[in-house]
């Protein structure tokens, strides 16, 4: 871990870089693999989502949001 002063120096160097230098630096960077465990939902997450879906307050809020969407059909919320 970098000290605050070292981190500030690195950030200053980064902000002073030219685009060409940045491209070269990134070309030399190592790639990292995402651990599969981080991508798969766990049983705990599934249980938590099920509990949230069963919560009457959340159900009511979802109904309210659905009504708002019906009132504003021209609004594209897909993005």
Phi and psi in radians as a Rosetta constraint file:
Dihedral C 1 N 2 CA 2 C 2 CIRCULARHARMONIC -1.504 0.35
Dihedral N 2 CA 2 C 2 N 3 CIRCULARHARMONIC 2.593 0.35
Dihedral C 2 N 3 CA 3 C 3 CIRCULARHARMONIC -1.243 0.35
Dihedral N 3 CA 3 C 3 N 4 CIRCULARHARMONIC 2.911 0.35
Dihedral C 3 N 4 CA 4 C 4 CIRCULARHARMONIC -1.038 0.35
Dihedral N 4 CA 4 C 4 N 5 CIRCULARHARMONIC -0.731 0.35
Dihedral C 4 N 5 CA 5 C 5 CIRCULARHARMONIC -1.146 0.35
Dihedral N 5 CA 5 C 5 N 6 CIRCULARHARMONIC -0.723 0.35
Dihedral C 5 N 6 CA 6 C 6 CIRCULARHARMONIC -1.140 0.35
Dihedral N 6 CA 6 C 6 N 7 CIRCULARHARMONIC -0.709 0.35
Dihedral C 6 N 7 CA 7 C 7 CIRCULARHARMONIC -1.102 0.35
Dihedral N 7 CA 7 C 7 N 8 CIRCULARHARMONIC -0.751 0.35
Dihedral C 7 N 8 CA 8 C 8 CIRCULARHARMONIC -1.087 0.35
Dihedral N 8 CA 8 C 8 N 9 CIRCULARHARMONIC -0.680 0.35
Dihedral C 8 N 9 CA 9 C 9 CIRCULARHARMONIC -1.114 0.35
Dihedral N 9 CA 9 C 9 N 10 CIRCULARHARMONIC -0.770 0.35
Dihedral C 9 N 10 CA 10 C 10 CIRCULARHARMONIC -1.096 0.35
Dihedral N 10 CA 10 C 10 N 11 CIRCULARHARMONIC -0.765 0.35
Dihedral C 10 N 11 CA 11 C 11 CIRCULARHARMONIC -1.127 0.35
Dihedral N 11 CA 11 C 11 N 12 CIRCULARHARMONIC -0.685 0.35
Dihedral C 11 N 12 CA 12 C 12 CIRCULARHARMONIC -1.109 0.35
Dihedral N 12 CA 12 C 12 N 13 CIRCULARHARMONIC -0.769 0.35
Dihedral C 12 N 13 CA 13 C 13 CIRCULARHARMONIC -1.053 0.35
Dihedral N 13 CA 13 C 13 N 14 CIRCULARHARMONIC -0.747 0.35
Dihedral C 13 N 14 CA 14 C 14 CIRCULARHARMONIC -1.034 0.35
Dihedral N 14 CA 14 C 14 N 15 CIRCULARHARMONIC -0.812 0.35
Dihedral C 14 N 15 CA 15 C 15 CIRCULARHARMONIC -1.206 0.35
Dihedral N 15 CA 15 C 15 N 16 CIRCULARHARMONIC -0.390 0.35
Dihedral C 15 N 16 CA 16 C 16 CIRCULARHARMONIC -1.516 0.35
Dihedral N 16 CA 16 C 16 N 17 CIRCULARHARMONIC -0.177 0.35
Dihedral C 16 N 17 CA 17 C 17 CIRCULARHARMONIC -1.148 0.35
Dihedral N 17 CA 17 C 17 N 18 CIRCULARHARMONIC 2.546 0.35
Dihedral C 17 N 18 CA 18 C 18 CIRCULARHARMONIC -1.510 0.35
Dihedral N 18 CA 18 C 18 N 19 CIRCULARHARMONIC 2.774 0.35
Dihedral C 18 N 19 CA 19 C 19 CIRCULARHARMONIC -0.992 0.35
Dihedral N 19 CA 19 C 19 N 20 CIRCULARHARMONIC -0.700 0.35
Dihedral C 19 N 20 CA 20 C 20 CIRCULARHARMONIC -1.093 0.35
Dihedral N 20 CA 20 C 20 N 21 CIRCULARHARMONIC -0.707 0.35
Dihedral C 20 N 21 CA 21 C 21 CIRCULARHARMONIC -1.180 0.35
Dihedral N 21 CA 21 C 21 N 22 CIRCULARHARMONIC -0.646 0.35
Dihedral C 21 N 22 CA 22 C 22 CIRCULARHARMONIC -1.149 0.35
Dihedral N 22 CA 22 C 22 N 23 CIRCULARHARMONIC -0.754 0.35
Dihedral C 22 N 23 CA 23 C 23 CIRCULARHARMONIC -1.044 0.35
Dihedral N 23 CA 23 C 23 N 24 CIRCULARHARMONIC -0.738 0.35
Dihedral C 23 N 24 CA 24 C 24 CIRCULARHARMONIC -1.126 0.35
Dihedral N 24 CA 24 C 24 N 25 CIRCULARHARMONIC -0.758 0.35
Dihedral C 24 N 25 CA 25 C 25 CIRCULARHARMONIC -1.083 0.35
Dihedral N 25 CA 25 C 25 N 26 CIRCULARHARMONIC -0.780 0.35
Dihedral C 25 N 26 CA 26 C 26 CIRCULARHARMONIC -1.183 0.35
Dihedral N 26 CA 26 C 26 N 27 CIRCULARHARMONIC -0.563 0.35
Dihedral C 26 N 27 CA 27 C 27 CIRCULARHARMONIC -1.140 0.35
Dihedral N 27 CA 27 C 27 N 28 CIRCULARHARMONIC -0.483 0.35
Dihedral C 27 N 28 CA 28 C 28 CIRCULARHARMONIC -1.577 0.35
Dihedral N 28 CA 28 C 28 N 29 CIRCULARHARMONIC -0.104 0.35
Dihedral C 28 N 29 CA 29 C 29 CIRCULARHARMONIC -1.234 0.35
Dihedral N 29 CA 29 C 29 N 30 CIRCULARHARMONIC 2.591 0.35
Dihedral C 29 N 30 CA 30 C 30 CIRCULARHARMONIC -1.427 0.35
Dihedral N 30 CA 30 C 30 N 31 CIRCULARHARMONIC 2.560 0.35
Dihedral C 30 N 31 CA 31 C 31 CIRCULARHARMONIC -1.589 0.35
Dihedral N 31 CA 31 C 31 N 32 CIRCULARHARMONIC 2.649 0.35
Dihedral C 31 N 32 CA 32 C 32 CIRCULARHARMONIC -2.131 0.35
Dihedral N 32 CA 32 C 32 N 33 CIRCULARHARMONIC 2.483 0.35
Dihedral C 32 N 33 CA 33 C 33 CIRCULARHARMONIC -1.622 0.35
Dihedral N 33 CA 33 C 33 N 34 CIRCULARHARMONIC 2.411 0.35
Dihedral C 33 N 34 CA 34 C 34 CIRCULARHARMONIC -1.421 0.35
Dihedral N 34 CA 34 C 34 N 35 CIRCULARHARMONIC 2.321 0.35
Dihedral C 34 N 35 CA 35 C 35 CIRCULARHARMONIC -1.208 0.35
Dihedral N 35 CA 35 C 35 N 36 CIRCULARHARMONIC 2.355 0.35
Dihedral C 35 N 36 CA 36 C 36 CIRCULARHARMONIC -1.016 0.35
Dihedral N 36 CA 36 C 36 N 37 CIRCULARHARMONIC -0.609 0.35
Dihedral C 36 N 37 CA 37 C 37 CIRCULARHARMONIC -1.006 0.35
Dihedral N 37 CA 37 C 37 N 38 CIRCULARHARMONIC -0.629 0.35
Dihedral C 37 N 38 CA 38 C 38 CIRCULARHARMONIC -1.244 0.35
Dihedral N 38 CA 38 C 38 N 39 CIRCULARHARMONIC -0.329 0.35
Dihedral C 38 N 39 CA 39 C 39 CIRCULARHARMONIC -1.626 0.35
Dihedral N 39 CA 39 C 39 N 40 CIRCULARHARMONIC -0.445 0.35
Dihedral C 39 N 40 CA 40 C 40 CIRCULARHARMONIC -1.595 0.35
Dihedral N 40 CA 40 C 40 N 41 CIRCULARHARMONIC 2.299 0.35
Dihedral C 40 N 41 CA 41 C 41 CIRCULARHARMONIC -1.143 0.35
Dihedral N 41 CA 41 C 41 N 42 CIRCULARHARMONIC 2.482 0.35
Dihedral C 41 N 42 CA 42 C 42 CIRCULARHARMONIC -1.636 0.35
Dihedral N 42 CA 42 C 42 N 43 CIRCULARHARMONIC 2.909 0.35
Dihedral C 42 N 43 CA 43 C 43 CIRCULARHARMONIC -1.054 0.35
Dihedral N 43 CA 43 C 43 N 44 CIRCULARHARMONIC -0.647 0.35
Dihedral C 43 N 44 CA 44 C 44 CIRCULARHARMONIC -1.060 0.35
Dihedral N 44 CA 44 C 44 N 45 CIRCULARHARMONIC -0.738 0.35
Dihedral C 44 N 45 CA 45 C 45 CIRCULARHARMONIC -1.129 0.35
Dihedral N 45 CA 45 C 45 N 46 CIRCULARHARMONIC -0.749 0.35
Dihedral C 45 N 46 CA 46 C 46 CIRCULARHARMONIC -1.062 0.35
Dihedral N 46 CA 46 C 46 N 47 CIRCULARHARMONIC -0.758 0.35
Dihedral C 46 N 47 CA 47 C 47 CIRCULARHARMONIC -1.129 0.35
Dihedral N 47 CA 47 C 47 N 48 CIRCULARHARMONIC -0.720 0.35
Dihedral C 47 N 48 CA 48 C 48 CIRCULARHARMONIC -1.108 0.35
Dihedral N 48 CA 48 C 48 N 49 CIRCULARHARMONIC -0.749 0.35
Dihedral C 48 N 49 CA 49 C 49 CIRCULARHARMONIC -1.137 0.35
Dihedral N 49 CA 49 C 49 N 50 CIRCULARHARMONIC -0.678 0.35
Dihedral C 49 N 50 CA 50 C 50 CIRCULARHARMONIC -1.119 0.35
Dihedral N 50 CA 50 C 50 N 51 CIRCULARHARMONIC -0.701 0.35
Dihedral C 50 N 51 CA 51 C 51 CIRCULARHARMONIC -1.135 0.35
Dihedral N 51 CA 51 C 51 N 52 CIRCULARHARMONIC -0.711 0.35
Dihedral C 51 N 52 CA 52 C 52 CIRCULARHARMONIC -1.125 0.35
Dihedral N 52 CA 52 C 52 N 53 CIRCULARHARMONIC -0.734 0.35
Dihedral C 52 N 53 CA 53 C 53 CIRCULARHARMONIC -1.139 0.35
Dihedral N 53 CA 53 C 53 N 54 CIRCULARHARMONIC -0.497 0.35
Dihedral C 53 N 54 CA 54 C 54 CIRCULARHARMONIC -1.475 0.35
Dihedral N 54 CA 54 C 54 N 55 CIRCULARHARMONIC -0.178 0.35
Dihedral C 54 N 55 CA 55 C 55 CIRCULARHARMONIC -1.253 0.35
Dihedral N 55 CA 55 C 55 N 56 CIRCULARHARMONIC 2.117 0.35
Dihedral C 55 N 56 CA 56 C 56 CIRCULARHARMONIC -1.030 0.35
Dihedral N 56 CA 56 C 56 N 57 CIRCULARHARMONIC -0.606 0.35
Dihedral C 56 N 57 CA 57 C 57 CIRCULARHARMONIC -1.153 0.35
Dihedral N 57 CA 57 C 57 N 58 CIRCULARHARMONIC -0.704 0.35
Dihedral C 57 N 58 CA 58 C 58 CIRCULARHARMONIC -1.210 0.35
Dihedral N 58 CA 58 C 58 N 59 CIRCULARHARMONIC -0.696 0.35
Dihedral C 58 N 59 CA 59 C 59 CIRCULARHARMONIC -1.043 0.35
Dihedral N 59 CA 59 C 59 N 60 CIRCULARHARMONIC -0.740 0.35
Dihedral C 59 N 60 CA 60 C 60 CIRCULARHARMONIC -1.117 0.35
Dihedral N 60 CA 60 C 60 N 61 CIRCULARHARMONIC -0.743 0.35
Dihedral C 60 N 61 CA 61 C 61 CIRCULARHARMONIC -1.092 0.35
Dihedral N 61 CA 61 C 61 N 62 CIRCULARHARMONIC -0.709 0.35
Dihedral C 61 N 62 CA 62 C 62 CIRCULARHARMONIC -1.132 0.35
Dihedral N 62 CA 62 C 62 N 63 CIRCULARHARMONIC -0.678 0.35
Dihedral C 62 N 63 CA 63 C 63 CIRCULARHARMONIC -1.092 0.35
Dihedral N 63 CA 63 C 63 N 64 CIRCULARHARMONIC -0.696 0.35
Dihedral C 63 N 64 CA 64 C 64 CIRCULARHARMONIC -1.123 0.35
Dihedral N 64 CA 64 C 64 N 65 CIRCULARHARMONIC -0.748 0.35
Dihedral C 64 N 65 CA 65 C 65 CIRCULARHARMONIC -1.114 0.35
Dihedral N 65 CA 65 C 65 N 66 CIRCULARHARMONIC -0.736 0.35
Dihedral C 65 N 66 CA 66 C 66 CIRCULARHARMONIC -1.069 0.35
Dihedral N 66 CA 66 C 66 N 67 CIRCULARHARMONIC -0.703 0.35
Dihedral C 66 N 67 CA 67 C 67 CIRCULARHARMONIC -1.114 0.35
Dihedral N 67 CA 67 C 67 N 68 CIRCULARHARMONIC -0.710 0.35
Dihedral C 67 N 68 CA 68 C 68 CIRCULARHARMONIC -1.097 0.35
Dihedral N 68 CA 68 C 68 N 69 CIRCULARHARMONIC -0.682 0.35
Dihedral C 68 N 69 CA 69 C 69 CIRCULARHARMONIC -1.122 0.35
Dihedral N 69 CA 69 C 69 N 70 CIRCULARHARMONIC -0.696 0.35
Dihedral C 69 N 70 CA 70 C 70 CIRCULARHARMONIC -1.138 0.35
Dihedral N 70 CA 70 C 70 N 71 CIRCULARHARMONIC -0.583 0.35
Dihedral C 70 N 71 CA 71 C 71 CIRCULARHARMONIC -1.291 0.35
Dihedral N 71 CA 71 C 71 N 72 CIRCULARHARMONIC -0.415 0.35
Dihedral C 71 N 72 CA 72 C 72 CIRCULARHARMONIC -2.177 0.35
Dihedral N 72 CA 72 C 72 N 73 CIRCULARHARMONIC 1.158 0.35
Dihedral C 72 N 73 CA 73 C 73 CIRCULARHARMONIC -1.173 0.35
Dihedral N 73 CA 73 C 73 N 74 CIRCULARHARMONIC -0.330 0.35
Dihedral C 73 N 74 CA 74 C 74 CIRCULARHARMONIC -1.373 0.35
Dihedral N 74 CA 74 C 74 N 75 CIRCULARHARMONIC -0.203 0.35
Dihedral C 74 N 75 CA 75 C 75 CIRCULARHARMONIC -1.373 0.35
Dihedral N 75 CA 75 C 75 N 76 CIRCULARHARMONIC 2.137 0.35
Dihedral C 75 N 76 CA 76 C 76 CIRCULARHARMONIC -1.612 0.35
Dihedral N 76 CA 76 C 76 N 77 CIRCULARHARMONIC 1.888 0.35
Dihedral C 76 N 77 CA 77 C 77 CIRCULARHARMONIC -1.793 0.35
Dihedral N 77 CA 77 C 77 N 78 CIRCULARHARMONIC 0.233 0.35
Dihedral C 77 N 78 CA 78 C 78 CIRCULARHARMONIC -1.368 0.35
Dihedral N 78 CA 78 C 78 N 79 CIRCULARHARMONIC -0.257 0.35
